[in-house]
Amino acid sequence: MNSFEKCGLAPFAQWHNFIHSNSIMIKNQQQEKNSRAALEDNRQKENLLNHCKIQFRPAEQIFSASTRLRGLQKDEVVMVQTDHGLEPARVLTLVPLWPEKSSSKKETGPLSVVRRGTRDEAAKFEKLGDMEHKAFALCSKLIKKLDLPMNLVKVERFFNGGKVIFYFTAENRVDFRELVKNLVQEFRTRVEMRQIGVRHETKMLGGLGCCGRELCCSSFIQNFESVSIKMAKEQNLPLNPAKISGACNRLLCCLNYEYKTYKSIRRNMPKIGRKVTFNDRQYKVRQHNVLKESIMIKDDDGEELTLARDQWQTLTPAKDK
């Protein structure tokens, strides 16, 4: 019996119990609602990807990577999933959370950051560059000793020590069996000699292009696309090898960037050499200016006119006399 019943106030006691039980029920409902909201918020965060820029070696190409880790810091060492296992990399920049695209097709996305690197892994990562430099010096010494016609470009050592790759250039095939034998005895691991072309050599060494910027191949290009002299012709560039060749003495990769745009715009223009009628006079198309989307026409008397897009769109084919 509570204090209300002792005083003969039983109805008030019932009312008090009713209010008390309702307040408990409302409180439980609010807690359940908050827990559901927190769960939904966590589910939404799980569908958000953090993107960052990472670098496997100093002064080398920068890659994009995705991760679900939170609170990554600049210059932090992380472990990245690659095609041959986990490799350490350094975080350079971070970008805000980004919603993950839900797609039924499996897309080839960026690299994936699996976890943060431990203290021992970070220390080993700092020594990895020195180990590759020592391997480069030793291999160069052996190449000179064995008098092999090859030029060593770069050495890449797997973080787990499972393999060391030696990249080299050569004009012809090289018999490097004796070299590999000596390298295996020295490093006690798998050794791979990989011959590369001049474009990949330039990509690994880096440098500045004729535009004054860092070479495209060493800064962001992942796979080389074929480049032809036709692309230079399509863009009205001088066919001087010194003007359209890069540091690798091959055609500039950037010839590919605007080629499709030039081709698309030029497709709608009157072809060079076609006879057209303008202001009741007959002209012949002599030149295209794709960037300005204008053409130059010339009549039999030598008069030249430059027509803008809205003008040459009204041209009609000239009738043969």
Number of C-alpha atoms within 10 A of each C-alpha: 7 9 10 14 13 10 8 10 12 15 10 12 16 13 10 13 11 11 11 11 11 12 12 11 12 11 12 12 12 12 12 12 12 12 12 12 12 12 12 12 11 11 11 11 14 12 14 17 20 20 22 22 18 27 19 18 16 10 11 14 18 18 18 19 21 20 19 17 13 9 8 16 12 14 13 14 26 23 20 24 16 12 8 11 11 18 20 27 24 23 23 17 14 17 10 10 15 13 13 11 9 8 7 6 6 7 7 6 9 13 19 18 26 16 16 17 19 12 10 8 17 19 12 13 20 13 11 17 16 11 13 19 14 12 21 19 13 13 19 16 12 17 18 12 10 12 9 14 15 18 15 19 18 17 20 19 17 16 17 10 11 12 17 21 16 21 21 19 19 15 10 9 10 12 10 14 10 11 16 18 11 13 20 14 9 11 13 12 13 13 17 15 16 12 20 13 13 15 17 20 20 18 21 17 13 19 16 13 14 13 7 8 10 14 22 17 21 21 18 14 13 12 8 10 9 8 15 14 14 12 20 19 12 16 20 14 13 11 13 9 13 11 12 19 17 19 17 14 13 15 22 21 20 15 20 16 10 13 16 14 14 18 14 12 12 18 10 10 18 21 15 14 12 13 22 21 17 20 7 9 10 18 25 22 21 18 17 21 16 18 11 9 17 18 22 18 25 18 18 10 7 9 9 15 15 16 17 14 13 10 12 20 12 9 15 14 14 16 9 6 3
